[in-house]
Amino acid sequence: MKKNQNETEFDINDHEKKIYSQNGEDGIIEFIFSQIDTTNKFSVEFGVGNGFECNTIYLLEKKYWKGLMMDYGSDQNIQWKGVMKKAWYNRKLGLIGSIRKDLAFLKKIISRTKRSRRFHTDIKSEKVTAENIQNLFQKYNVPKNFDLLSIDIDYNDYWVWKSITDYSPRVVVIEYNSSIPPTESKVVPYDPEAKWDGTNYFGASLLALKNLGLTKGYTLVGCDNAGVNAFFCKSELLDGIKIKDIKDLYRPPKYGEIVNGVHIGHPPQNTKKMLEI
């Protein structure tokens, strides 16, 4: 990527905005495409849950994009188990706190129901692996070149992205393990049957993903302030745009347990078992 004196600063965090995304991803994605433009407005996202709070639903529901959504736990029984689990958790907050939380959550469910009546969310129930991802793309007629890919399957994200070789999205959003500092390149060993155990033993560090992106022709352009997702653009699209160093793009976890006033992310596990690559 050629640099020049007329480079413009590229700071995605100034544009975070939550509409239907979990954090501020909606605004970040909107900003990125305002800088590099769109082509076919086609998106692919897997790990969407029930589809009401993810990275592409706003584009599909409000911006007339087309795309593919996949999740292995997208059926209604699993969704309602999540609702009941949330209600059970809220009971620990005491009577007043529980009522407030339950009412807020109920309001959210009602809003989701109204949205589902207006917009049919077509989520394909598929278990995504490194071995089958390209076959799934072919099965659902994903274009070879499309605008946005979002990956969030909680464990094998790195390996699945690595295995996508015949398809070329302009922008990739992928979950990273922000519990690992940006100076370390680590990833969990690939296991198609593995599931996230709720600890910080999952996925890959930001540096590992950055290096993988470079081999695939992508540049890391930033991370959301929650320390959840990393954003990559095709390097060829960034001419004239100044990108910061990884140490400045990295964001630590803003979730999980707070120790000495600082979030530490998910409960610690032995990340020494992760591969150094």
N, C-alpha and C positions, 0 to 999 in steps of 0.2 A: 504494500500500500504506500503510495507516494505521498510524502508530506510537503506542504508548502506554507508560505508565510501568511496566507489568507485563511488558515484553518479556523473553523468555528468550534467552540467548546460543545461537548456532547455530554450533558448531565441529565440522565434519565430520572434521577431522584427529585428533581424540581417539578416533575410532571406526574407524580404518583396520584392516582385517583381510584377509589373503590366504587364501582357500580355494581357489578355482579361477581367480581373476583374476590379472592380471599383477603388480599391486602390491597396494594395500590397498582396491581398489574394492569388493570384496564387503562389507566392513564399513561403508563409507561409504553404499552403496546401502541396506543394511539399516537404518542409522540414519535416513537421510532418510525412508524410508517409515514408520518408527516415529513420526515427527513429523507427517507429513501424511496417513498412512494410504494404503491401496490401494483400487482399485475393482475392475477385472476381472482383475488380475494377468496382464496381457498385455504382453509385451516384444517389441521389435524391435531387432536388432543386425546391423549390416553391417560387414565387415572383421574377421570372427571367426577367420580363419585356419583351422586344423583343428578349432576348436571346443572344445579342451580347456583353453585358458587365455584366457578372455575375460570380459566383464562380466555376461553373463546366464546362462551355463551353470549356475551354482550354483542360481539361481532355478528353472530348468527341470528340473534333475536332482534337486534336494533339496527344493524348496519348492512343487512342484506348480503352477508357473506354466505358461502356454502362451505360444507366441511364434514369431517368424520369425527365422531366422538366415541370413545371406547372405554369400558370399565368392566372388570370381571365381577364386581359386586354391585351392579347397577339395578338389580331386581327390587321390586317393591318390598319384599319381606326384609331384605337387608336394610333398606332405607328406614322402615318403621322401627327396626331394632335400634337404629341410631337415634331415633326420636325418643324412644323409651329410655335408652341409656342416658341421654342428656337430662331428661326429667328426673331420673334416679340420682344423678350426680348433683343436681340443684338442691336436693333435699338437705345436703350437708351445710347449706348456707344459713340455716335457721329459717324460721317461718317467714319473716318479712323479706329477707334476701331471696329465699326460694320462690316466693310469690312473684317478686319483681323479675327474676330470671325466667320463670315459667311464662309469665305474660309476654315478656320480650321475645322469647322463643316461639310462643304461640302466634304472635303477630308476624314473625318471620315465616312460619309455616303457612299462614293464611295468604301472605303475599306471594309465596311460591305457588300456592294452589291457583291463585288468580292468573299468575304468569303462565302456568301450564295450560290453562284454558285458552289463552291467546296464542301460545306458541308450543307446538309439539316437539318435545325434546327426544330425538331419536338416538338413543345410546346403544351401541352394539355391545353385547355381552361377550367379551373376548378376553382371554388370558394372554397378555402380551409377553413374548420372550424374545431373546436375541435371535433365536432360530426362526421364528414365524413372522416377525414384524413386516418384512418385505412382502411376504405372501398375503398378509392382511391388507396391506396397502393395495396390492393387486386385486384382491377379492372385492374391495370396496371402491375400486376405480379412482384411486388417488392419482392426480396428475404427477408426472415426473418432476415438474417444477411447480412449486406452489409458494404461497406467501408465509405461512406461519405454522410452526410445529411446536407443541407444548408437551413436555414429558414430565410426569409425576406419578411414578409407580412405587415410590417409597424404598426401593432397594436396588434393583438392577438398572437404574436409569442410565448410568454411564455405558454399560455394555450394550444396551438396546440402541442408544444413539450411535455407538461405534459401528453397529451392524447395519445401519441404514446407509447403504452405499450407492443405490441406484436411484435415489430420490433426493431432490435438492430444494429444501425450503430456504427462503430468503432470511427468515428470522427464526431462531430457536430459543425457546424458554425452557429451562430445565432446573429441577430442584437440585440444590447443592447442600453439602453437609457443612454448615457454618460453624460447627463445633471444632472443626479442624482449621488451624491458622492458614493464611494464604501462602505461607512459605513451604507448606508440606503437600506433596503430591501423593494422595492415598485413595484407594478404592476398595470396596468389599470384593472378595473373590466371587466370580460369577457362579450363581446357582439358580437355575430356572424354577426350582421349587421353594426357594427361600422367601420368607415373609418378614417384614419389619416387625421387630419385637418391642417397639415402643422406646428403645434406648437410642443413643447417638451412634450406634453401630449400623450404619446404612449408607448407601450411595457413594458419593465421591466428593473429595475436597474441591474447592474452587480452582486450585492450581492444576489438579488432574484434568478437570473439565476444560480449562483454558488450553492446556497442551493438546488435548484431544481435538478441540475445536480448530486449532492451528493446522493440524494434519488434514483436516477436512475442509480447510479454506474459510474458517470463521474467526471472527475477532470478538473477544469478550468486551461488551460495551457497558456493563454495569450489573448491579444486584439491587433487589428491592430492599428498602430500609428494614424490613422485618428479618432479613437474613434467611430467606427461604428460596427464592428463585434467582438464577443467573440468566442474563440475556446476551445472546450472540447474534451478530449480523454477518452475512456474507462479506468478506473483507473487500471484495471488489466494489461494493456499494458505498464504501466509507471514504472515498477520496475527498480530501478537503475538510474532513471532520477529525478533530483532535480527540483521541481516546486516552484516558488516564491510565496510569500503571495499576497493576492488579492490587497492590497494597492500598491504593486509594479507592478502588472499586469495591473491594471486599466489605461486606457488612456482617457484623457478629450477630448471633441469634438474639432476637427480641421476644423470645417465647420460652416457656419452660420455667423451671425453678429459679428463684432469685437467691443468689448467695453473695453476701456482702454488697448488696445493692445492685448486683449485676446479673442479668439473665445468663444461665449456663446452657440453655437449650434442653434437649431431651435428657433423661437420666443417664449419667455416664456409664459406659461399658468399656471393655478393653479394646480400644481402637488399634492397639499394637498388632492385633490379628489381621488388620487390613493390609492390603498389598501396597508396597511403595513402588510407584511406576515413574 
